[in-house]
């Protein structure tokens, strides 16, 4: 279910941020007049303020990944982590 036009996983991701990070993501008013992808705006703002290792933890949590997958992810580089998360965060 969407909240304020956001998909539920984006709302969940916002709740997994620290307060200061969430405030940064939400500080600028959203200009919804010319926007068709509010989820994209929010995830882009998350990428600006949240380090890749924390975003990977959020990705793991949101997707309920098994420990074996998490172990495999730990062997990848930060650039590879970005590619894995590309479809979400």
C-alpha positions in Angstrom: 0.0 0.0 0.0 1.3 3.4 -0.9 1.6 6.3 1.6 1.6 9.8 0.2 2.3 8.3 -3.2 5.3 6.3 -2.0 5.6 2.6 -2.4 5.6 0.8 1.0 9.3 -0.3 0.6 10.3 3.4 0.3 8.4 4.3 3.4 10.1 1.3 5.2 13.5 2.5 4.0 12.8 6.0 5.4 12.1 4.4 8.8 15.4 2.6 8.7 17.4 5.8 8.4 18.8 7.7 11.4 16.8 10.8 12.3 19.4 13.2 10.9 19.5 11.2 7.6 15.7 11.1 7.3 15.5 14.9 8.0 18.0 15.5 5.3 16.0 13.4 2.8 12.8 15.1 3.7 14.1 18.7 4.3 13.5 20.1 0.8 9.9 20.5 -0.2 8.9 18.0 -2.9 7.8 19.7 -6.1 5.1 17.3 -7.2 3.9 19.4 -10.1 6.4 17.9 -12.6 7.1 14.6 -10.9 5.9 11.3 -12.0 8.3 9.2 -9.9 8.2 10.3 -6.3 9.9 7.0 -5.3 12.8 7.9 -7.5 13.2 11.3 -5.9 13.2 9.9 -2.4 15.6 7.0 -3.2 18.0 9.5 -5.0 18.0 11.6 -1.9 18.7 8.5 0.3 21.7 7.7 -2.0 23.0 11.3 -1.4 23.1 11.0 2.3 23.4 7.3 3.3 26.7 5.5 2.9 26.7 2.3 0.7 27.3 0.0 3.6 24.2 1.3 5.4 22.1 1.2 2.3 23.2 -2.4 1.8 22.0 -3.2 5.3 18.7 -1.6 4.5 18.5 -3.6 1.2 19.1 -6.8 3.1 16.4 -5.9 5.7 13.8 -4.8 3.2 14.3 -8.0 1.1 14.6 -10.4 3.9 17.8 -11.9 2.5 19.1 -15.2 4.0 22.4 -15.3 5.8 24.1 -17.1 2.9 23.2 -14.3 0.6 24.4 -11.7 3.1 27.7 -13.7 3.4 28.1 -13.6 -0.3 27.4 -9.9 -0.5 30.1 -9.3 2.1 32.7 -10.5 -0.5 31.7 -7.9 -3.0 33.2 -4.4 -3.6 31.2 -1.2 -2.9 30.7 -0.8 -6.6 29.3 -4.3 -6.9 27.0 -3.5 -3.9 25.7 -0.5 -5.9 24.9 -2.8 -8.9 23.1 -5.3 -6.7 21.0 -2.6 -5.2 20.4 -0.7 -8.4 16.8 -1.8 -8.8 15.8 -0.6 -5.3 18.1 1.7 -3.3 
